[in-house]
Amino acid sequence: MDALGLEKNGYELPVTQEQIGDATGLTAVHVNRMLGLLEEKKLIRRERHRFHILDVTGLHEAGDFNSAYLHGQTILGDV
């Protein structure tokens, strides 16, 4: 989030779950379930269009995130 200039505790995302689904190739139902799961695991909290990040490390782990991707570094792993 630092690399993207986002606030540490959250951000506004003024889109619907249907729009997120359209952008990602997922159904609105699946988006809803996954956001609910992230809330259940206490990784995020939602208030209308505002997302509060409660556990950045947990989100990284849940999404198998590697910050090298943001910096254009080659990521080597199992192929």
Phi and psi restraints in degrees (range 20) as a CNS / XPLOR table:
assign (resid 1 and name C) (resid 2 and name N)
       (resid 2 and name CA) (resid 2 and name C) 1.0 -61.4 20.0 2
assign (resid 2 and name N) (resid 2 and name CA)
       (resid 2 and name C) (resid 3 and name N) 1.0 -43.1 20.0 2
assign (resid 2 and name C) (resid 3 and name N)
       (resid 3 and name CA) (resid 3 and name C) 1.0 -64.6 20.0 2
assign (resid 3 and name N) (resid 3 and name CA)
       (resid 3 and name C) (resid 4 and name N) 1.0 -26.7 20.0 2
assign (resid 3 and name C) (resid 4 and name N)
       (resid 4 and name CA) (resid 4 and name C) 1.0 -94.1 20.0 2
assign (resid 4 and name N) (resid 4 and name CA)
       (resid 4 and name C) (resid 5 and name N) 1.0 -4.5 20.0 2
assign (resid 4 and name C) (resid 5 and name N)
       (resid 5 and name CA) (resid 5 and name C) 1.0 74.2 20.0 2
assign (resid 5 and name N) (resid 5 and name CA)
       (resid 5 and name C) (resid 6 and name N) 1.0 24.4 20.0 2
assign (resid 5 and name C) (resid 6 and name N)
       (resid 6 and name CA) (resid 6 and name C) 1.0 -88.3 20.0 2
assign (resid 6 and name N) (resid 6 and name CA)
       (resid 6 and name C) (resid 7 and name N) 1.0 153.4 20.0 2
assign (resid 6 and name C) (resid 7 and name N)
       (resid 7 and name CA) (resid 7 and name C) 1.0 -60.9 20.0 2
assign (resid 7 and name N) (resid 7 and name CA)
       (resid 7 and name C) (resid 8 and name N) 1.0 147.7 20.0 2
assign (resid 7 and name C) (resid 8 and name N)
       (resid 8 and name CA) (resid 8 and name C) 1.0 -68.6 20.0 2
assign (resid 8 and name N) (resid 8 and name CA)
       (resid 8 and name C) (resid 9 and name N) 1.0 -31.0 20.0 2
assign (resid 8 and name C) (resid 9 and name N)
       (resid 9 and name CA) (resid 9 and name C) 1.0 -98.2 20.0 2
assign (resid 9 and name N) (resid 9 and name CA)
       (resid 9 and name C) (resid 10 and name N) 1.0 -4.2 20.0 2
assign (resid 9 and name C) (resid 10 and name N)
       (resid 10 and name CA) (resid 10 and name C) 1.0 157.4 20.0 2
assign (resid 10 and name N) (resid 10 and name CA)
       (resid 10 and name C) (resid 11 and name N) 1.0 -177.3 20.0 2
assign (resid 10 and name C) (resid 11 and name N)
       (resid 11 and name CA) (resid 11 and name C) 1.0 -161.1 20.0 2
assign (resid 11 and name N) (resid 11 and name CA)
       (resid 11 and name C) (resid 12 and name N) 1.0 161.7 20.0 2
assign (resid 11 and name C) (resid 12 and name N)
       (resid 12 and name CA) (resid 12 and name C) 1.0 -87.0 20.0 2
assign (resid 12 and name N) (resid 12 and name CA)
       (resid 12 and name C) (resid 13 and name N) 1.0 134.5 20.0 2
assign (resid 12 and name C) (resid 13 and name N)
       (resid 13 and name CA) (resid 13 and name C) 1.0 -133.7 20.0 2
assign (resid 13 and name N) (resid 13 and name CA)
       (resid 13 and name C) (resid 14 and name N) 1.0 84.6 20.0 2
assign (resid 13 and name C) (resid 14 and name N)
       (resid 14 and name CA) (resid 14 and name C) 1.0 -80.5 20.0 2
assign (resid 14 and name N) (resid 14 and name CA)
       (resid 14 and name C) (resid 15 and name N) 1.0 59.9 20.0 2
assign (resid 14 and name C) (resid 15 and name N)
       (resid 15 and name CA) (resid 15 and name C) 1.0 -132.9 20.0 2
assign (resid 15 and name N) (resid 15 and name CA)
       (resid 15 and name C) (resid 16 and name N) 1.0 160.0 20.0 2
assign (resid 15 and name C) (resid 16 and name N)
       (resid 16 and name CA) (resid 16 and name C) 1.0 -88.1 20.0 2
assign (resid 16 and name N) (resid 16 and name CA)
       (resid 16 and name C) (resid 17 and name N) 1.0 165.2 20.0 2
assign (resid 16 and name C) (resid 17 and name N)
       (resid 17 and name CA) (resid 17 and name C) 1.0 -63.8 20.0 2
assign (resid 17 and name N) (resid 17 and name CA)
       (resid 17 and name C) (resid 18 and name N) 1.0 -32.6 20.0 2
assign (resid 17 and name C) (resid 18 and name N)
       (resid 18 and name CA) (resid 18 and name C) 1.0 -65.0 20.0 2
assign (resid 18 and name N) (resid 18 and name CA)
       (resid 18 and name C) (resid 19 and name N) 1.0 -41.4 20.0 2
assign (resid 18 and name C) (resid 19 and name N)
       (resid 19 and name CA) (resid 19 and name C) 1.0 -66.4 20.0 2
assign (resid 19 and name N) (resid 19 and name CA)
       (resid 19 and name C) (resid 20 and name N) 1.0 -39.3 20.0 2
assign (resid 19 and name C) (resid 20 and name N)
       (resid 20 and name CA) (resid 20 and name C) 1.0 -61.7 20.0 2
assign (resid 20 and name N) (resid 20 and name CA)
       (resid 20 and name C) (resid 21 and name N) 1.0 -45.0 20.0 2
assign (resid 20 and name C) (resid 21 and name N)
       (resid 21 and name CA) (resid 21 and name C) 1.0 -60.3 20.0 2
assign (resid 21 and name N) (resid 21 and name CA)
       (resid 21 and name C) (resid 22 and name N) 1.0 -44.3 20.0 2
assign (resid 21 and name C) (resid 22 and name N)
       (resid 22 and name CA) (resid 22 and name C) 1.0 -61.3 20.0 2
assign (resid 22 and name N) (resid 22 and name CA)
       (resid 22 and name C) (resid 23 and name N) 1.0 -40.7 20.0 2
assign (resid 22 and name C) (resid 23 and name N)
       (resid 23 and name CA) (resid 23 and name C) 1.0 -71.1 20.0 2
assign (resid 23 and name N) (resid 23 and name CA)
       (resid 23 and name C) (resid 24 and name N) 1.0 -26.7 20.0 2
assign (resid 23 and name C) (resid 24 and name N)
       (resid 24 and name CA) (resid 24 and name C) 1.0 -108.6 20.0 2
assign (resid 24 and name N) (resid 24 and name CA)
       (resid 24 and name C) (resid 25 and name N) 1.0 -3.6 20.0 2
assign (resid 24 and name C) (resid 25 and name N)
       (resid 25 and name CA) (resid 25 and name C) 1.0 78.5 20.0 2
assign (resid 25 and name N) (resid 25 and name CA)
       (resid 25 and name C) (resid 26 and name N) 1.0 22.5 20.0 2
assign (resid 25 and name C) (resid 26 and name N)
       (resid 26 and name CA) (resid 26 and name C) 1.0 -114.5 20.0 2
assign (resid 26 and name N) (resid 26 and name CA)
       (resid 26 and name C) (resid 27 and name N) 1.0 162.7 20.0 2
assign (resid 26 and name C) (resid 27 and name N)
       (resid 27 and name CA) (resid 27 and name C) 1.0 -81.8 20.0 2
assign (resid 27 and name N) (resid 27 and name CA)
       (resid 27 and name C) (resid 28 and name N) 1.0 156.4 20.0 2
assign (resid 27 and name C) (resid 28 and name N)
       (resid 28 and name CA) (resid 28 and name C) 1.0 -60.4 20.0 2
assign (resid 28 and name N) (resid 28 and name CA)
       (resid 28 and name C) (resid 29 and name N) 1.0 -34.2 20.0 2
assign (resid 28 and name C) (resid 29 and name N)
       (resid 29 and name CA) (resid 29 and name C) 1.0 -63.6 20.0 2
assign (resid 29 and name N) (resid 29 and name CA)
       (resid 29 and name C) (resid 30 and name N) 1.0 -44.5 20.0 2
assign (resid 29 and name C) (resid 30 and name N)
       (resid 30 and name CA) (resid 30 and name C) 1.0 -65.2 20.0 2
assign (resid 30 and name N) (resid 30 and name CA)
       (resid 30 and name C) (resid 31 and name N) 1.0 -43.1 20.0 2
assign (resid 30 and name C) (resid 31 and name N)
       (resid 31 and name CA) (resid 31 and name C) 1.0 -58.1 20.0 2
assign (resid 31 and name N) (resid 31 and name CA)
       (resid 31 and name C) (resid 32 and name N) 1.0 -45.6 20.0 2
assign (resid 31 and name C) (resid 32 and name N)
       (resid 32 and name CA) (resid 32 and name C) 1.0 -60.0 20.0 2
assign (resid 32 and name N) (resid 32 and name CA)
       (resid 32 and name C) (resid 33 and name N) 1.0 -44.8 20.0 2
assign (resid 32 and name C) (resid 33 and name N)
       (resid 33 and name CA) (resid 33 and name C) 1.0 -64.2 20.0 2
assign (resid 33 and name N) (resid 33 and name CA)
       (resid 33 and name C) (resid 34 and name N) 1.0 -41.8 20.0 2
assign (resid 33 and name C) (resid 34 and name N)
       (resid 34 and name CA) (resid 34 and name C) 1.0 -69.8 20.0 2
assign (resid 34 and name N) (resid 34 and name CA)
       (resid 34 and name C) (resid 35 and name N) 1.0 -40.1 20.0 2
assign (resid 34 and name C) (resid 35 and name N)
       (resid 35 and name CA) (resid 35 and name C) 1.0 -64.1 20.0 2
assign (resid 35 and name N) (resid 35 and name CA)
       (resid 35 and name C) (resid 36 and name N) 1.0 -39.4 20.0 2
assign (resid 35 and name C) (resid 36 and name N)
       (resid 36 and name CA) (resid 36 and name C) 1.0 -62.5 20.0 2
assign (resid 36 and name N) (resid 36 and name CA)
       (resid 36 and name C) (resid 37 and name N) 1.0 -39.8 20.0 2
assign (resid 36 and name C) (resid 37 and name N)
       (resid 37 and name CA) (resid 37 and name C) 1.0 -65.4 20.0 2
assign (resid 37 and name N) (resid 37 and name CA)
       (resid 37 and name C) (resid 38 and name N) 1.0 -41.1 20.0 2
assign (resid 37 and name C) (resid 38 and name N)
       (resid 38 and name CA) (resid 38 and name C) 1.0 -63.0 20.0 2
assign (resid 38 and name N) (resid 38 and name CA)
       (resid 38 and name C) (resid 39 and name N) 1.0 -36.8 20.0 2
assign (resid 38 and name C) (resid 39 and name N)
       (resid 39 and name CA) (resid 39 and name C) 1.0 -68.6 20.0 2
assign (resid 39 and name N) (resid 39 and name CA)
       (resid 39 and name C) (resid 40 and name N) 1.0 -43.9 20.0 2
assign (resid 39 and name C) (resid 40 and name N)
       (resid 40 and name CA) (resid 40 and name C) 1.0 -59.4 20.0 2
assign (resid 40 and name N) (resid 40 and name CA)
       (resid 40 and name C) (resid 41 and name N) 1.0 -36.4 20.0 2
assign (resid 40 and name C) (resid 41 and name N)
       (resid 41 and name CA) (resid 41 and name C) 1.0 -83.0 20.0 2
assign (resid 41 and name N) (resid 41 and name CA)
       (resid 41 and name C) (resid 42 and name N) 1.0 4.7 20.0 2
assign (resid 41 and name C) (resid 42 and name N)
       (resid 42 and name CA) (resid 42 and name C) 1.0 61.9 20.0 2
assign (resid 42 and name N) (resid 42 and name CA)
       (resid 42 and name C) (resid 43 and name N) 1.0 33.9 20.0 2
assign (resid 42 and name C) (resid 43 and name N)
       (resid 43 and name CA) (resid 43 and name C) 1.0 -92.0 20.0 2
assign (resid 43 and name N) (resid 43 and name CA)
       (resid 43 and name C) (resid 44 and name N) 1.0 -33.0 20.0 2
assign (resid 43 and name C) (resid 44 and name N)
       (resid 44 and name CA) (resid 44 and name C) 1.0 -137.6 20.0 2
assign (resid 44 and name N) (resid 44 and name CA)
       (resid 44 and name C) (resid 45 and name N) 1.0 165.9 20.0 2
assign (resid 44 and name C) (resid 45 and name N)
       (resid 45 and name CA) (resid 45 and name C) 1.0 -137.6 20.0 2
assign (resid 45 and name N) (resid 45 and name CA)
       (resid 45 and name C) (resid 46 and name N) 1.0 136.1 20.0 2
assign (resid 45 and name C) (resid 46 and name N)
       (resid 46 and name CA) (resid 46 and name C) 1.0 -110.5 20.0 2
assign (resid 46 and name N) (resid 46 and name CA)
       (resid 46 and name C) (resid 47 and name N) 1.0 138.9 20.0 2
assign (resid 46 and name C) (resid 47 and name N)
       (resid 47 and name CA) (resid 47 and name C) 1.0 -133.9 20.0 2
assign (resid 47 and name N) (resid 47 and name CA)
       (resid 47 and name C) (resid 48 and name N) 1.0 98.5 20.0 2
assign (resid 47 and name C) (resid 48 and name N)
       (resid 48 and name CA) (resid 48 and name C) 1.0 54.0 20.0 2
assign (resid 48 and name N) (resid 48 and name CA)
       (resid 48 and name C) (resid 49 and name N) 1.0 -112.5 20.0 2
assign (resid 48 and name C) (resid 49 and name N)
       (resid 49 and name CA) (resid 49 and name C) 1.0 -99.0 20.0 2
assign (resid 49 and name N) (resid 49 and name CA)
       (resid 49 and name C) (resid 50 and name N) 1.0 11.9 20.0 2
assign (resid 49 and name C) (resid 50 and name N)
       (resid 50 and name CA) (resid 50 and name C) 1.0 -106.2 20.0 2
assign (resid 50 and name N) (resid 50 and name CA)
       (resid 50 and name C) (resid 51 and name N) 1.0 129.2 20.0 2
assign (resid 50 and name C) (resid 51 and name N)
       (resid 51 and name CA) (resid 51 and name C) 1.0 -106.2 20.0 2
assign (resid 51 and name N) (resid 51 and name CA)
       (resid 51 and name C) (resid 52 and name N) 1.0 126.9 20.0 2
assign (resid 51 and name C) (resid 52 and name N)
       (resid 52 and name CA) (resid 52 and name C) 1.0 -104.4 20.0 2
assign (resid 52 and name N) (resid 52 and name CA)
       (resid 52 and name C) (resid 53 and name N) 1.0 126.6 20.0 2
assign (resid 52 and name C) (resid 53 and name N)
       (resid 53 and name CA) (resid 53 and name C) 1.0 -88.6 20.0 2
assign (resid 53 and name N) (resid 53 and name CA)
       (resid 53 and name C) (resid 54 and name N) 1.0 116.5 20.0 2
assign (resid 53 and name C) (resid 54 and name N)
       (resid 54 and name CA) (resid 54 and name C) 1.0 -97.3 20.0 2
assign (resid 54 and name N) (resid 54 and name CA)
       (resid 54 and name C) (resid 55 and name N) 1.0 -28.9 20.0 2
assign (resid 54 and name C) (resid 55 and name N)
       (resid 55 and name CA) (resid 55 and name C) 1.0 -147.8 20.0 2
assign (resid 55 and name N) (resid 55 and name CA)
       (resid 55 and name C) (resid 56 and name N) 1.0 91.4 20.0 2
assign (resid 55 and name C) (resid 56 and name N)
       (resid 56 and name CA) (resid 56 and name C) 1.0 -63.0 20.0 2
assign (resid 56 and name N) (resid 56 and name CA)
       (resid 56 and name C) (resid 57 and name N) 1.0 -43.9 20.0 2
assign (resid 56 and name C) (resid 57 and name N)
       (resid 57 and name CA) (resid 57 and name C) 1.0 -61.8 20.0 2
assign (resid 57 and name N) (resid 57 and name CA)
       (resid 57 and name C) (resid 58 and name N) 1.0 -41.9 20.0 2
assign (resid 57 and name C) (resid 58 and name N)
       (resid 58 and name CA) (resid 58 and name C) 1.0 -62.9 20.0 2
assign (resid 58 and name N) (resid 58 and name CA)
       (resid 58 and name C) (resid 59 and name N) 1.0 -38.3 20.0 2
assign (resid 58 and name C) (resid 59 and name N)
       (resid 59 and name CA) (resid 59 and name C) 1.0 -65.5 20.0 2
assign (resid 59 and name N) (resid 59 and name CA)
       (resid 59 and name C) (resid 60 and name N) 1.0 -41.4 20.0 2
assign (resid 59 and name C) (resid 60 and name N)
       (resid 60 and name CA) (resid 60 and name C) 1.0 -58.2 20.0 2
assign (resid 60 and name N) (resid 60 and name CA)
       (resid 60 and name C) (resid 61 and name N) 1.0 -45.0 20.0 2
assign (resid 60 and name C) (resid 61 and name N)
       (resid 61 and name CA) (resid 61 and name C) 1.0 -67.0 20.0 2
assign (resid 61 and name N) (resid 61 and name CA)
       (resid 61 and name C) (resid 62 and name N) 1.0 -43.0 20.0 2
assign (resid 61 and name C) (resid 62 and name N)
       (resid 62 and name CA) (resid 62 and name C) 1.0 -63.2 20.0 2
assign (resid 62 and name N) (resid 62 and name CA)
       (resid 62 and name C) (resid 63 and name N) 1.0 -34.8 20.0 2
assign (resid 62 and name C) (resid 63 and name N)
       (resid 63 and name CA) (resid 63 and name C) 1.0 -97.7 20.0 2
assign (resid 63 and name N) (resid 63 and name CA)
       (resid 63 and name C) (resid 64 and name N) 1.0 6.8 20.0 2
assign (resid 63 and name C) (resid 64 and name N)
       (resid 64 and name CA) (resid 64 and name C) 1.0 50.0 20.0 2
assign (resid 64 and name N) (resid 64 and name CA)
       (resid 64 and name C) (resid 65 and name N) 1.0 47.1 20.0 2
assign (resid 64 and name C) (resid 65 and name N)
       (resid 65 and name CA) (resid 65 and name C) 1.0 -82.3 20.0 2
assign (resid 65 and name N) (resid 65 and name CA)
       (resid 65 and name C) (resid 66 and name N) 1.0 138.1 20.0 2
assign (resid 65 and name C) (resid 66 and name N)
       (resid 66 and name CA) (resid 66 and name C) 1.0 -127.0 20.0 2
assign (resid 66 and name N) (resid 66 and name CA)
       (resid 66 and name C) (resid 67 and name N) 1.0 116.7 20.0 2
assign (resid 66 and name C) (resid 67 and name N)
       (resid 67 and name CA) (resid 67 and name C) 1.0 -66.0 20.0 2
assign (resid 67 and name N) (resid 67 and name CA)
       (resid 67 and name C) (resid 68 and name N) 1.0 -16.2 20.0 2
assign (resid 67 and name C) (resid 68 and name N)
       (resid 68 and name CA) (resid 68 and name C) 1.0 -59.7 20.0 2
assign (resid 68 and name N) (resid 68 and name CA)
       (resid 68 and name C) (resid 69 and name N) 1.0 -27.4 20.0 2
assign (resid 68 and name C) (resid 69 and name N)
       (resid 69 and name CA) (resid 69 and name C) 1.0 -58.2 20.0 2
assign (resid 69 and name N) (resid 69 and name CA)
       (resid 69 and name C) (resid 70 and name N) 1.0 -38.8 20.0 2
assign (resid 69 and name C) (resid 70 and name N)
       (resid 70 and name CA) (resid 70 and name C) 1.0 -70.9 20.0 2
assign (resid 70 and name N) (resid 70 and name CA)
       (resid 70 and name C) (resid 71 and name N) 1.0 -21.8 20.0 2
assign (resid 70 and name C) (resid 71 and name N)
       (resid 71 and name CA) (resid 71 and name C) 1.0 -105.2 20.0 2
assign (resid 71 and name N) (resid 71 and name CA)
       (resid 71 and name C) (resid 72 and name N) 1.0 8.9 20.0 2
assign (resid 71 and name C) (resid 72 and name N)
       (resid 72 and name CA) (resid 72 and name C) 1.0 71.1 20.0 2
assign (resid 72 and name N) (resid 72 and name CA)
       (resid 72 and name C) (resid 73 and name N) 1.0 18.3 20.0 2
assign (resid 72 and name C) (resid 73 and name N)
       (resid 73 and name CA) (resid 73 and name C) 1.0 -82.1 20.0 2
assign (resid 73 and name N) (resid 73 and name CA)
       (resid 73 and name C) (resid 74 and name N) 1.0 149.6 20.0 2
assign (resid 73 and name C) (resid 74 and name N)
       (resid 74 and name CA) (resid 74 and name C) 1.0 -70.5 20.0 2
assign (resid 74 and name N) (resid 74 and name CA)
       (resid 74 and name C) (resid 75 and name N) 1.0 131.3 20.0 2
assign (resid 74 and name C) (resid 75 and name N)
       (resid 75 and name CA) (resid 75 and name C) 1.0 -107.4 20.0 2
assign (resid 75 and name N) (resid 75 and name CA)
       (resid 75 and name C) (resid 76 and name N) 1.0 115.4 20.0 2
assign (resid 75 and name C) (resid 76 and name N)
       (resid 76 and name CA) (resid 76 and name C) 1.0 -101.1 20.0 2
assign (resid 76 and name N) (resid 76 and name CA)
       (resid 76 and name C) (resid 77 and name N) 1.0 137.0 20.0 2
assign (resid 76 and name C) (resid 77 and name N)
       (resid 77 and name CA) (resid 77 and name C) 1.0 -160.6 20.0 2
assign (resid 77 and name N) (resid 77 and name CA)
       (resid 77 and name C) (resid 78 and name N) 1.0 -163.6 20.0 2
assign (resid 77 and name C) (resid 78 and name N)
       (resid 78 and name CA) (resid 78 and name C) 1.0 -66.0 20.0 2
assign (resid 78 and name N) (resid 78 and name CA)
       (resid 78 and name C) (resid 79 and name N) 1.0 133.0 20.0 2
